[in-house]
Amino acid sequence: MNNLLLLVKNETIKMIKKKRFYVVLLVLLVLVPMFTYAQMREASAKREKFGADWRREVQQAITDNQNSLGSDRVPEEWKKYRKIYIEQMKYYLEHDVNPIQAGGVSFTREFLDNASTLFIPLLIMGVGSDIVSSERTAGTIKMLLTRPVRRWKILLSKLITLIMFVSLIILSTLLVCYLISGIFFGYGGFQLPVFSGFQLHGSEVDMSNVHAVPQWKYICMQAGLIWFVGIVVAMLAFMVSVLVRSTAASIVIMMAALIAGNILANMASAWTSAKYLFMVNLGLTNYLSGTPAPIEGMTLGFSLAVLAVWAACSTIVSFLVFTKQDILN
């Protein structure tokens, strides 16, 4: 146990020296203010058009989306998203809740929804894709393996360190989003109700399970699901780092998989077998917001199970390969 703790400490120091985590923080500190400014400009333009009457703004959004449903230019796949959006906005109007109320908490919630399938996984990939392959490139893995420590312990220490940094990345994303956006929109809104539980059955929107969740609780659920996604992406990146000797190749492979998956999620409705690919199941927060699944029949439980299987298989492959392959030559 002491050996494992020392190995984890050693891997943590190496990870800090690589400065990858600091690069992730820098990316957040540069991009989040840009997104916040864009949101502020959009909110300002809407205030000029609708004034302080949020109900009129929501009603206009409903009307615009209803009009688009009759257009032949809008693909059928997009129409199902708009149908559920219309019902969501109507529900907010009926319950006199402002769904577009500006605030640091609201901005963080929307940011997590949009960043969960690509942006945050890419940040995690940048940290995890070379955790093993970089040591092969530098030759330090040979020195590590000359110590009287079992190979599986060395790899386990790297995996534990990676999980720690995945958790730090997600926590940092939450804090940076809230603290920076709060400067412009205020730091309130924790108790604002968010309605969850909208489901699409065929062409009908089922609202029998809709319930109000305080915004702080909703964000905690988002963070938990994104953490799970982050762990799965990290384990897959970890496997690629074990299998591929080149750091650049491992990064390119994971980047291509994530970007391709993001595109595939918008095009895979007719390819039902695609629901077993990990990339198509990364949007776990969509189940909270009521956004229709990319492929009919997918549920939160199904996506969690698929991702868990991918994570377990990638971990098994990583340990089997690392403990058997000839790394010294």
C-alpha positions as CSV (number, residue, x, y, z in Angstrom):
1,M,0.0,0.0,0.0
2,N,2.8,2.4,0.9
3,N,4.5,1.6,-2.4
4,L,1.3,2.5,-4.3
5,L,0.9,5.8,-2.4
6,L,4.5,6.7,-3.2
7,L,3.9,5.8,-6.9
8,V,0.7,8.0,-6.9
9,K,2.7,10.9,-5.4
10,N,5.4,10.4,-8.0
11,E,2.8,10.4,-10.8
12,T,1.1,13.5,-9.5
13,I,4.4,15.4,-9.4
14,K,5.1,14.3,-13.0
15,M,1.7,15.4,-14.1
16,I,2.2,18.8,-12.4
17,K,5.6,19.2,-14.1
18,K,4.1,18.5,-17.5
19,K,1.9,21.6,-16.9
20,R,-1.0,20.1,-18.8
21,F,-3.4,20.9,-16.0
22,Y,-2.3,24.5,-16.1
23,V,-2.9,24.6,-19.8
24,V,-6.5,23.4,-19.1
25,L,-7.0,26.1,-16.6
26,L,-5.6,28.7,-19.1
27,V,-8.0,27.5,-21.7
28,L,-10.9,27.9,-19.3
29,L,-9.8,31.3,-18.2
30,V,-9.6,32.5,-21.8
31,L,-12.7,30.9,-23.3
32,V,-15.2,31.2,-20.4
33,P,-15.0,35.1,-20.4
34,M,-15.5,35.0,-24.2
35,F,-18.6,32.8,-23.8
36,T,-19.8,35.1,-21.0
37,Y,-19.4,38.2,-23.0
38,A,-21.3,36.6,-25.9
39,Q,-24.1,35.7,-23.6
40,M,-24.1,39.2,-22.1
41,R,-24.4,40.8,-25.6
42,E,-27.2,38.4,-26.5
43,A,-29.1,39.2,-23.3
44,S,-28.6,42.9,-23.9
45,A,-30.0,42.6,-27.5
46,K,-33.1,40.8,-26.2
47,R,-33.7,43.4,-23.5
48,E,-33.7,46.1,-26.2
49,K,-36.3,44.1,-28.1
50,F,-38.5,42.8,-25.4
51,G,-37.7,45.0,-22.4
52,A,-38.1,43.4,-19.0
53,D,-41.1,41.2,-20.2
54,W,-39.6,37.7,-20.1
55,R,-43.0,36.2,-20.8
56,R,-43.2,38.0,-24.2
57,E,-39.7,36.8,-25.1
58,V,-40.5,33.2,-24.2
59,Q,-43.8,33.4,-26.2
60,Q,-41.9,34.7,-29.2
61,A,-39.5,31.8,-29.0
62,I,-42.4,29.4,-28.9
63,T,-44.1,31.1,-31.9
64,D,-40.8,31.0,-33.9
65,N,-40.3,27.3,-33.2
66,Q,-43.9,26.5,-34.0
67,N,-43.6,28.2,-37.4
68,S,-40.5,26.3,-38.2
69,L,-42.3,22.9,-37.7
70,G,-44.3,23.5,-40.9
71,S,-41.2,24.3,-43.0
72,D,-39.8,21.8,-45.4
73,R,-36.4,23.3,-45.0
74,V,-36.1,22.0,-41.4
75,P,-35.1,18.3,-41.2
76,E,-37.4,16.0,-39.4
77,E,-34.7,15.1,-36.9
78,W,-34.5,18.8,-35.9
79,K,-38.3,19.1,-35.6
80,K,-38.4,16.6,-32.7
81,Y,-36.0,18.8,-30.7
82,R,-38.1,21.8,-31.4
83,K,-41.3,20.1,-30.4
84,I,-40.0,19.2,-26.9
85,Y,-38.5,22.7,-26.6
86,I,-42.0,24.2,-27.3
87,E,-43.6,22.1,-24.6
88,Q,-40.9,23.0,-22.2
89,M,-41.3,26.7,-22.7
90,K,-45.1,26.4,-22.4
91,Y,-44.6,24.5,-19.1
92,Y,-42.4,27.3,-17.8
93,L,-45.0,29.9,-18.8
94,E,-47.8,28.0,-17.1
95,H,-45.9,27.8,-13.9
96,D,-44.7,31.4,-14.0
97,V,-41.0,30.5,-14.0
98,N,-38.5,32.5,-16.1
99,P,-36.3,29.9,-18.0
100,I,-34.0,32.6,-19.3
101,Q,-33.2,34.4,-16.1
102,A,-29.6,35.5,-16.3
103,G,-27.2,34.6,-13.5
104,G,-23.9,32.9,-12.8
105,V,-25.6,29.7,-11.8
106,S,-27.8,29.7,-14.9
107,F,-24.8,30.3,-17.1
108,T,-22.9,27.5,-15.5
109,R,-25.8,25.1,-16.0
110,E,-26.1,26.0,-19.7
111,F,-22.3,25.8,-20.2
112,L,-22.2,22.3,-18.7
113,D,-25.0,21.2,-21.0
114,N,-23.2,22.4,-24.1
115,A,-19.7,21.3,-23.0
116,S,-20.4,17.8,-21.7
117,T,-20.1,15.9,-25.0
118,L,-17.0,17.5,-26.6
119,F,-15.3,20.5,-24.8
120,I,-14.8,18.8,-21.4
121,P,-13.9,15.4,-22.9
122,L,-11.2,17.2,-25.1
123,L,-9.8,18.8,-22.0
124,I,-9.6,15.5,-20.2
125,M,-8.1,13.8,-23.3
126,G,-5.3,16.4,-23.3
127,V,-4.3,15.3,-19.9
128,G,-4.8,11.5,-20.3
129,S,-3.8,10.6,-23.8
130,D,-0.1,10.6,-23.2
131,I,0.2,9.5,-19.6
132,V,2.0,6.3,-20.7
133,S,3.1,7.0,-24.2
134,S,5.0,10.1,-23.3
135,E,7.2,8.1,-20.9
136,R,8.0,5.7,-23.7
137,T,8.9,8.6,-25.9
138,A,11.1,10.1,-23.2
139,G,12.5,6.7,-22.2
140,T,11.6,7.2,-18.5
141,I,9.3,4.1,-18.5
142,K,12.4,1.9,-18.6
143,M,13.8,3.5,-15.5
144,L,10.5,3.0,-13.7
145,L,10.3,-0.7,-14.6
146,T,13.7,-1.4,-13.2
147,R,12.4,-0.7,-9.7
148,P,11.2,-3.7,-7.6
149,V,7.5,-2.9,-8.1
150,R,4.9,-4.9,-9.9
151,R,3.9,-3.5,-13.3
152,W,0.2,-3.5,-12.4
153,K,1.0,-1.2,-9.5
154,I,2.8,1.2,-11.7
155,L,-0.1,1.3,-14.1
156,L,-2.7,1.6,-11.3
157,S,-0.9,4.6,-9.8
158,K,-1.1,6.3,-13.2
159,L,-4.8,5.5,-13.4
160,I,-5.5,6.8,-9.9
161,T,-3.6,10.0,-10.7
162,L,-5.5,10.4,-13.9
163,I,-8.9,10.1,-12.1
164,M,-7.7,12.7,-9.6
165,F,-7.0,15.2,-12.3
166,V,-10.2,14.4,-14.1
167,S,-12.1,15.4,-10.9
168,L,-10.0,18.5,-10.7
169,I,-10.7,19.5,-14.3
170,I,-14.5,19.2,-13.7
171,L,-14.4,21.0,-10.4
172,S,-12.2,23.8,-12.0
173,T,-14.7,24.1,-14.9
174,L,-17.6,24.6,-12.4
175,L,-15.7,27.2,-10.4
176,V,-14.3,29.2,-13.3
177,C,-17.7,29.3,-15.0
178,Y,-19.6,30.4,-11.9
179,L,-17.0,32.9,-10.7
180,I,-16.4,34.6,-14.0
181,S,-20.0,34.7,-15.2
182,G,-21.2,35.9,-11.8
183,I,-19.2,39.1,-12.3
184,F,-21.5,40.0,-15.2
185,F,-24.8,38.3,-14.2
186,G,-24.6,38.1,-10.4
187,Y,-24.0,35.1,-8.2
188,G,-27.7,34.3,-7.3
189,G,-30.1,31.8,-8.7
190,F,-29.3,28.7,-6.7
191,Q,-33.0,28.1,-5.8
192,L,-34.4,28.9,-9.2
193,P,-36.5,25.9,-10.2
194,V,-35.5,23.9,-13.3
195,F,-38.1,21.5,-14.8
196,S,-36.8,18.0,-15.6
197,G,-38.4,14.8,-16.8
198,F,-39.7,15.8,-20.3
199,Q,-39.8,12.8,-22.6
200,L,-40.6,12.3,-26.3
201,H,-42.7,9.3,-27.3
202,G,-43.1,9.2,-31.0
203,S,-44.4,12.6,-31.9
204,E,-45.9,13.3,-28.5
205,V,-44.2,15.0,-25.5
206,D,-44.8,13.1,-22.3
207,M,-44.9,15.4,-19.3
208,S,-46.2,13.0,-16.7
209,N,-42.8,12.7,-15.0
210,V,-41.9,16.4,-15.1
211,H,-40.8,17.8,-11.7
212,A,-39.1,20.9,-10.4
213,V,-35.5,20.7,-9.2
214,P,-33.6,23.6,-7.5
215,Q,-30.9,24.8,-9.8
216,W,-28.1,24.0,-7.4
217,K,-29.3,20.4,-7.2
218,Y,-29.6,20.2,-11.0
219,I,-26.0,21.4,-11.4
220,C,-24.8,18.8,-8.9
221,M,-26.6,16.1,-11.0
222,Q,-25.0,17.5,-14.2
223,A,-21.6,17.5,-12.5
224,G,-22.0,13.9,-11.4
225,L,-22.9,12.7,-14.9
226,I,-20.1,14.7,-16.5
227,W,-17.7,13.3,-14.0
228,F,-18.8,9.8,-15.1
229,V,-18.3,10.7,-18.7
230,G,-14.9,12.2,-17.9
231,I,-13.8,9.0,-16.2
232,V,-14.9,6.9,-19.2
233,V,-13.1,9.2,-21.7
234,A,-10.0,9.2,-19.4
235,M,-9.9,5.3,-19.3
236,L,-10.3,5.1,-23.1
237,A,-7.5,7.7,-23.5
238,F,-5.5,5.7,-21.0
239,M,-5.9,2.5,-23.0
240,V,-4.8,4.3,-26.2
241,S,-1.8,5.6,-24.4
242,V,-0.8,2.1,-23.4
243,L,-1.4,0.6,-26.9
244,V,0.2,3.4,-29.0
245,R,3.9,4.3,-28.5
246,S,3.6,7.7,-30.0
247,T,2.3,10.6,-27.9
248,A,1.1,12.5,-31.0
249,A,-0.7,9.4,-32.4
250,S,-2.5,8.7,-29.1
251,I,-3.8,12.3,-28.9
252,V,-4.9,12.3,-32.6
253,I,-6.7,9.0,-32.2
254,M,-8.7,10.2,-29.2
255,M,-9.4,13.6,-30.7
256,A,-10.7,12.0,-33.9
257,A,-12.9,9.7,-32.0
258,L,-14.5,12.5,-29.9
259,I,-15.1,14.8,-32.8
260,A,-16.4,12.0,-35.0
261,G,-18.7,10.9,-32.3
262,N,-20.1,14.4,-31.9
263,I,-20.9,14.5,-35.6
264,L,-22.3,11.0,-35.5
265,A,-24.6,11.8,-32.7
266,N,-26.4,14.2,-35.0
267,M,-26.6,11.8,-37.9
268,A,-27.0,8.4,-36.5
269,S,-30.8,8.2,-36.0
270,A,-31.2,5.6,-38.8
271,W,-28.1,3.6,-37.8
272,T,-29.5,1.9,-34.6
273,S,-26.3,-0.1,-33.9
274,A,-24.5,3.2,-33.4
275,K,-26.1,3.4,-29.9
276,Y,-23.4,0.9,-28.7
277,L,-20.6,3.3,-29.5
278,F,-19.3,5.2,-26.5
279,M,-19.1,8.5,-28.4
280,V,-22.9,8.5,-29.1
281,N,-23.6,8.0,-25.3
282,L,-21.6,10.9,-23.9
283,G,-24.5,13.4,-23.7
284,L,-25.8,12.1,-20.4
285,T,-26.9,15.6,-19.3
286,N,-29.4,15.6,-22.2
287,Y,-31.5,13.1,-20.4
288,L,-31.9,15.7,-17.5
289,S,-32.8,18.5,-19.8
290,G,-35.3,16.4,-21.8
291,T,-33.4,16.6,-25.1
292,P,-34.3,13.6,-27.3
293,A,-31.7,10.8,-27.5
294,P,-29.8,10.6,-30.7
295,I,-31.3,7.2,-31.4
296,E,-34.8,6.1,-30.4
297,G,-34.8,3.7,-27.5
298,M,-31.8,5.1,-25.7
299,T,-32.3,5.9,-22.0
300,L,-30.1,7.2,-19.2
301,G,-29.7,3.7,-17.8
302,F,-28.8,2.3,-21.2
303,S,-26.1,5.0,-21.8
304,L,-24.6,4.5,-18.4
305,A,-24.4,0.8,-18.9
306,V,-22.8,1.2,-22.4
307,L,-20.2,3.6,-21.1
308,A,-19.5,1.4,-18.0
309,V,-18.8,-1.6,-20.3
310,W,-16.5,0.5,-22.5
311,A,-14.6,1.8,-19.4
312,A,-14.3,-1.7,-17.9
313,C,-13.1,-3.2,-21.2
314,S,-10.5,-0.5,-21.8
315,T,-9.2,-0.8,-18.3
316,I,-8.8,-4.6,-18.6
317,V,-7.1,-4.2,-22.0
318,S,-4.7,-1.6,-20.6
319,F,-3.6,-3.8,-17.7
320,L,-3.3,-7.0,-19.8
321,V,-1.2,-5.3,-22.5
322,F,1.0,-3.3,-20.1
323,T,1.8,-6.3,-17.9
324,K,2.6,-8.5,-20.8
325,Q,4.2,-6.4,-23.6
326,D,7.9,-5.9,-24.0
327,I,8.4,-2.3,-23.1
328,L,12.2,-2.4,-22.5
329,N,13.0,-2.9,-26.1
